[in-house]
């Protein structure tokens, strides 16, 4: 995902990339949502528990606000960051975001994460460390200067 965004960045505007990412995510998630077995099965309507229930007047502003903050600002900033930073750095920062969110929640008075959340955070940190160590030991610098 990150490498594809990095390669597409010079030929495609970030907003177009973002729209493509959202469309592909929607295509992948819609069948999953439509086939879930829960007490309120997904229906293509605008009722309280339907797929388009967020269109209702009492929910639209909150739904669009959450979509803007989380999706547009989050994913679009990742795509823009790939212009300036390597995909490895962006991936590591993305991996660490749940860890930061857990500590930020505790800082504003939310309950501490559960034991399983701490185990997940530790696993994420170990994986991140392995990626960083692997990248630093296997990196090769090649001089591709112009020959005269």
Secondary structure, 3 states (H helix, E strand, C coil): CHHHHHHHHCCCCHHHHHHHHHHHHHHHHHHHHHHCCCCCCCCCCCCCCCCCHHHCHHHHHHHHHHHHHHHHHHHHHHHHHCCCCCHHHHHHHHHHHHHHHHHHHHHCCCCCCCHHHHHHHHHHHHHHHHHHHHHHHHCCCCCCCCCC
